[in-house]
Structure formats: C-alpha cells, structure tokens
Amino acid sequence: MKLLLTSGGVTNPSIHAALLQLLGKPLAECDALCVPTAQWGHPMCGPASVRRFVAADPDFRYLTGLGWRSLGVLELTALPSIGAPRWTPWVREADVLLVDGGDATYLCHWMRESGLADLLPSLPDLVWVGVSAGSMVMTPRIGADFVEWPSAPDDRTLGVVDFSIFPHLEAFPTNTLAHAERWAAGIGVPAYAIDEQTAIKVVDDSVEVISEGQWTKFG
C-alpha cells in the first residue's frame, strides 16, 4: 500500500503530481472508493458533511471531486454485517481509497472491526489518500487533544507509519505552531505538523514531505 497523508487533500500541483506518481496513470483512468467513516465519530460532522463528501461537492474538490473514472462509497461500519467475501473484491479492484477526516480513533476501531486493516498489507499497489483523521489513523498515536469519540479507550491508532501528524497547522486558532510544539512534546514518537498545502508520501520505508506551504518536523 502507498500512502499520501494530507491535512486538506490534494490542494496544489505538487501534491497532485505526487498522487499521479503513486497511481501510475491519470486520475480519469482510476477507480476510487471514498471512506466517510471517521466523520461519524466527530461531533462537528454528520449527514450533511458526509453527503457533501460522497457527492463530490465543491467543498471536496481536493479529494472526491478530483475527476475520478468512478467513485464509490466504502462505509466501514457496514462491512462486518455483509462479510468479507462480498466487500473484499471492491477494495482489491479499486485504485485508490479516499479517506476523509473526523475522529481517527473511531476510524481505527472500524478499520479493525471490519477487517480492512488486516487486508491492506496484501495490496501493495493500492493508494491511500488521507485527509486529517484519514491520515492520522495510520500513525501510532494522535494525542489526547485530537480524540473526540467518547468511547475511544486511548489515543492509539494503527501504527502503520512510525511518526505522528498534527494537521491543519495555522488553519484554526487551536492549531498554531505553539500548540503543535506542546503536542509533540508529549507524543513520544517523531512527528510532523502540516498545513493544508502539505502532504507526506510514504512508499515502503521511504518518507517524503510534499509541500507548497508550512510544515515542521519534531523529534
């Protein structure tokens, strides 16, 4: 699996070029599945925001609205009830998963419960494009300040990569560089603070920051 971990999506030409490199073909020839699951775990999200995401609303022009050949929905909370033989081929046949933000611990829970987390290592050519929590879920920890799901046992996530991510740098009053520095001091692993114009590309053991904006590495 190849990762493009973003804060705000494919927001500039540099990130777009990185995505094309990962896919190996034009977006108009790629089949995408969008994953809205993390939204259900966050109090600021709900039916209206999920609808805009899956409908490729102009608000989501940097993710679902990029011009894919086909765009389907993979709702992880439904997968355990229909069985892996039905949904596994959908994922295997996709070129890319577009994983939206919300609460990363909720997304992590349903990735494990659904079986998607176990399937992903067997799909070396699949591209995972995460936004916010959709990126943070791949890290070892997100920090207590980012946990919004009341049932989360702690702030741990999948640990596919060995660094953590502080998203939306300078996009909100609570996401300043000073906040990121305090967060990083307690996270216990190397970490990146990234803004909406930054992505982290991960292929095997190679980690590359793609940015036309602001980012900082800690540790």
C-alpha positions in Angstrom: 0.0 0.0 0.0 1.2 3.5 -0.9 0.2 6.4 1.4 -0.5 10.1 0.6 -1.1 11.6 4.1 -2.6 15.1 3.8 -4.2 17.7 6.0 -6.6 19.2 3.5 -6.4 16.9 0.4 -4.8 17.3 -3.0 -4.6 21.1 -2.8 -1.8 22.1 -5.1 0.2 21.0 -8.1 3.0 19.4 -6.1 0.6 17.1 -4.2 -1.3 16.4 -7.4 1.9 15.3 -9.1 2.8 13.1 -6.1 -0.6 11.4 -6.4 -0.2 10.8 -10.1 3.2 9.3 -9.4 1.7 6.9 -6.9 -1.1 5.9 -9.1 1.0 5.5 -12.2 -1.8 6.7 -14.5 -4.2 9.7 -14.9 -7.0 10.2 -12.3 -9.6 9.9 -15.1 -8.5 6.2 -15.5 -8.7 5.4 -11.8 -11.5 3.9 -9.7 -11.8 5.4 -6.3 -13.7 4.3 -3.1 -14.4 7.1 -0.6 -14.5 6.2 3.1 -16.6 8.6 5.2 -16.5 6.5 8.4 -14.3 8.8 10.5 -16.9 11.6 10.2 -19.4 9.6 12.3 -17.1 9.7 15.3 -16.7 13.5 15.4 -19.3 15.9 16.9 -18.7 18.5 14.1 -19.6 16.1 11.4 -22.9 14.4 10.4 -25.2 13.6 7.5 -24.8 16.9 5.7 -21.0 16.7 5.6 -21.0 13.0 4.7 -23.4 13.8 1.8 -21.1 16.5 0.5 -18.1 14.2 0.7 -19.6 11.3 -1.1 -21.3 13.5 -3.7 -18.0 15.2 -4.6 -19.5 18.6 -3.6 -17.3 21.6 -4.4 -16.2 21.7 -0.8 -14.5 18.3 -1.5 -12.9 19.3 -4.8 -9.5 18.4 -3.4 -10.5 14.8 -2.7 -13.6 13.2 -4.1 -14.0 16.0 -6.7 -10.7 15.4 -8.5 -12.2 13.8 -11.6 -12.0 10.0 -10.9 -13.2 7.5 -13.5 -15.6 6.1 -10.9 -16.4 7.0 -7.3 -17.9 4.6 -4.9 -18.6 4.5 -1.1 -17.0 2.1 1.3 -18.7 2.5 4.7 -16.7 0.5 7.2 -19.4 0.2 9.8 -21.5 -1.9 7.3 -18.7 -4.3 6.3 -18.9 -6.7 9.3 -22.6 -7.4 8.6 -22.1 -8.4 4.9 -19.0 -10.5 5.2 -15.5 -10.2 3.7 -16.2 -12.3 0.6 -18.6 -9.6 -0.6 -16.6 -6.4 0.1 -13.0 -7.6 -0.3 -13.2 -7.6 -4.1 -14.4 -4.0 -4.1 -11.2 -2.9 -2.3 -9.0 -5.2 -4.4 -10.4 -3.7 -7.6 -10.0 -0.1 -6.5 -7.0 2.0 -7.5 -7.4 4.4 -4.5 -9.1 4.8 -1.2 -10.1 8.4 -0.3 -10.3 8.6 3.4 -11.9 11.6 5.0 -11.4 13.3 8.3 -13.3 13.1 11.5 -12.1 11.1 14.5 -9.1 8.9 13.9 -9.8 6.6 16.9 -13.3 5.9 15.6 -11.9 5.2 12.1 -9.2 3.0 13.6 -11.8 1.0 15.5 -13.8 0.3 12.4 -10.8 -0.5 10.3 -10.0 -3.2 12.7 -13.6 -4.4 13.2 -14.3 -4.5 9.5 -11.1 -6.4 8.6 -9.9 -3.6 6.3 -6.8 -3.1 8.5 -5.8 -6.7 8.0 -6.4 -6.6 4.3 -4.4 -3.5 3.4 -0.9 -5.1 3.8 -1.8 -7.5 1.0 -2.5 -4.7 -1.5 0.9 -3.1 -2.5 -0.4 -1.1 -5.4 -3.4 0.4 -3.6 -3.1 4.1 -2.9 -4.4 5.5 0.4 -5.2 9.3 0.3 -6.0 10.5 3.8 -7.3 13.9 4.9 -6.8 14.9 8.6 -8.0 11.9 10.6 -7.8 9.8 7.4 -4.1 10.4 7.6 -3.7 10.4 11.4 -5.2 6.9 11.6 -2.0 5.5 10.0 0.2 6.8 12.9 0.9 5.2 16.3 -0.8 8.0 18.3 -2.8 11.1 17.7 -2.6 12.8 21.1 -5.4 13.2 23.6 -6.4 16.6 22.3 -7.5 15.1 19.0 -9.7 12.4 20.5 -13.4 13.3 20.1 -15.0 9.9 20.2 -16.3 9.3 23.7 -15.8 5.5 23.5 -12.1 5.7 22.5 -10.0 3.7 25.0 -7.0 5.9 24.4 -5.3 7.9 21.6 -3.6 5.0 19.9 -4.1 4.3 16.2 -2.8 1.7 13.6 0.9 2.5 13.7 1.4 1.7 10.0 4.0 4.5 10.0 6.3 5.4 12.8 5.5 9.1 13.1 2.5 11.1 14.2 0.8 14.0 12.4 -0.6 17.3 13.7 -2.9 18.5 10.9 -4.4 21.9 9.9 -1.4 23.9 11.0 -2.4 27.6 11.4 -5.8 26.8 10.0 -7.6 27.1 13.3 -6.9 29.1 16.5 -6.1 25.9 18.3 -3.7 24.6 15.6 -0.8 27.1 15.9 2.8 26.1 15.8 3.0 26.7 19.6 0.1 24.2 20.1 1.9 21.7 17.8 5.1 22.1 19.8 3.3 21.3 23.1 1.5 18.4 21.4 4.8 17.0 20.0 6.5 17.2 23.4 4.1 14.6 24.8 3.5 12.3 21.8 6.6 10.1 22.3 7.4 9.5 18.6 8.8 11.6 15.7 6.1 13.9 14.4 5.1 16.3 11.7 2.9 19.4 11.9 1.5 20.1 8.4 -0.8 22.7 6.9 -3.4 22.4 4.1 -0.7 22.7 1.4 1.4 19.8 2.7 1.3 16.1 2.3 3.6 13.2 3.4 4.2 10.5 0.8 5.1 7.0 2.1 6.2 4.2 -0.1 7.7 1.2 1.7 10.3 2.8 4.0 10.6 6.0 2.1 9.0 9.1 3.6 8.9 12.4 1.6 7.3 15.7 2.5 5.5 17.3 -0.4 4.7 20.9 0.3 3.9 24.3 -1.1 3.1 25.6 2.4 4.2 25.3 6.0 5.4 22.2 7.9 7.7 21.3 10.8 9.2 18.0 11.9 9.7 17.3 15.6 11.9 14.7 17.1 
